[in-house]
Amino acid sequence: MKLQTTEEYIFESSINRLLSHFKNYDAAILTAYRSSLTKEENKERNRQLYKALLSLDCSITQVEGRYTEEETGRNAKENSFVVVNMKNKPEFKKTIVKLGKHFEQDSVLFIRKGSPATAYLYGTRKNDSHPKMDEEIPVGKLTSKISGNFFTRIKNKKFVFENMNTEDWRTHCNECEYAPQNISSIERYKNQGKTLINGI
């Protein structure tokens, strides 16, 4: 496989490219943040999540957003990752669910490929959250019509899923602060990510 530059390998900032990916590949949005933890703790958790995602050989875009955390009812600001299954790996969903559970997320958002793409929340936490553990709740088709507070922003362009009423994704694209600086670092990060996944 021809290696891309570190920047190309790690970060895709074009909304048009992301939307094109959603037509052809399954994707997910997740984070390792918890509002009960410190900023430093959350950054380290997201660093570990990033390494795990990198080991999947997926396209990764970092976004910053806000959502309502089920457990506390607080509006939480967090860095999340849009992960696109570019190689159509069959274990993609299973691995994303494992990571969501490992990092104690109420849910992860899966985007099912298509034109338009559709999405659903998958419950990954054992509590009274919505959705419940291993429950899937559809959130509708991808649309350019923005209503209320439920949308995703990448470089000032917006997209939303029709029935996105359980989480508030007000996000914008952000350069990945966890990105390695060279190809050898990428391989080291990927190996560390594989170790994490194999241990959960």
N, C-alpha and C positions, 0 to 999 in steps of 0.2 A: 504494500500500500504506500502511495506517495504521501509523505508527511506534509501537513500544512504548517504554516507559521504558527507560533504560539497564539498570536492574536486571533487568527482565523479559527484555530482549533477550539479555543475557549469561548469566544464571544461573538454573537451575531446580534447586531443592534437594529437591523432593518425590520420594521413592522411588516412590510410587504413580503419579505422573505419568510418571516414567521407564519404569516397567514397562508402563504403558499405551502409551507411545511404541514400546517394543520389539514390541508386538503389531502395530503398524500401519506402522512405518518401519524401514528398515535403519539400523544404527548401527555405530560403531567406538570402540575405546578405544586411545589412543596417547599418547606423550610424546616429548620431545626430549632427555630426560635420558640421560647416560652416567655410570656410576659412576667412570670414570677422570678425569672433569673436576671442576673446582672448583664449589662451590655457586653462585658468581657466574656462572660460564660456563653452568651448567645453567639458571639463572634467565633469562639472556638468550636462550638457545636456545628455552626454552619460551615466552618472550615472542614470539619470531618465529613459532613454530608457532601460537600463539594467534591472531596476526594473520592468518595464512594460513587457519586454520579459520574465523575470523570472516568472511572474504571469501567463504566458501562459502554464507553465509546459512543455517547449520545451528543447531540448538539445542546449546549447549555447557554442560557441567557439569564443573567441576574437582573432581578427587578426589585424595587423597593415599594412596599405597599402598607396598607392598613386593613385590619379586619377586626371583627368583634370576637373575642375569645369566649368560647362557650362556658368555660369553667368559672371565669371571673366576671364576665360581662363587660370587661374593659376593652377600649379601643387600643389595639396593639399595633405598633409600627415595627416592621420586620423586613429583612432582606430575604427574598424567596428566589427560587430557580424555576425557569421554564425549561423543561427537559424534553427533547424531541427524539423519539426512537427511530433515528435515521436508518439503522440497519435492520429494522423489523425483528429485533431479537424476541423470541417467544417468552423469555423470562422477565421481560421489561415490567409488566404490571406487578407480578409477584414480588420482584425486588423493590419496586417503589413502595408497595404496601408494607413490606418488611421494614424499610427505612422510616416510613411514617410512624409505625408502631414503636420502633426503637427510639425515635426522638420524641415520643409522647405527643404526637399531633392529634388534634381532634379529628382531622380528616385531611385527605389530599384530594386535589382536583385532577381528574383524568379528562383528557380531550380525545374524543374518538374521531379518527380521520374521516373526512368527507367534505362535500361541497353543498351546503355549509357544514362546518365541523359542529359536533355536538359534545356536550360535556356532562359529567356527573361527579358528585362528591362521594368519596369512599371513606367510611368511618374507620379510624385506626386507633381509637382510645377507649378503654374500658371505664366508662363513667356514664353520666346521664346526658352526654352530648348528643347533638343532632348533626349528622346521622349516627346511629348506634354502631358499635364495633362490627365491621364487615358488611354493613348495610350500604347499598348504593342508592343515591338520590339524584335523579336527572335534574340538570339546571338549564336545559334548553339548547337551542342552536346559536351559533355565532352570528351576530348581527351588528350592523353599524349604527343602529338606533340606540341612543343613550337616554336612559331614564333613571331618575333617582341617583343614588350614590354608588351603584354597582357597575363598575367598569374597570378595565385595565388600560393604563396609559403607557405607551412606549414611545419616547421621543415626541411627545405632544400629540400623538395619534391615538385614538381610542377604539377599543372593541369590547364587546360585552356578550355574555350568554343570556338568553331571553329571561330565564327565571332565576337569576342569580340573587336569591333573597336570603341566604343563610350566612354569607360572608361578604364583607365589603372590601373588594379589591380595587383600591385607588392607587395605581402603581405607575412608575416610570422607569425607563431603562437606566441602568447604572453600570459603569465598568466594573468588571468582577474583581473585587479586592483580594480574592483568594487565588487568583490565577498565577501559576508558576511562570518564571521568567525565561525559561529555555526548555528545549525538548527533553533533556535529561531529567529535569525537574518534573516534567509531565509524567514520565515513566515511573519516577519515584512516587509521585502522588497517586498514580493509578494502582501501583502495588499496595500502597497503604490503604487505599479504598477497597481493594479486593479483600484484604485481611479483615477490615471492618465488617464487610458484608458476610464473609464466611463465618464470622464469629457471632452472628445474631440469628 
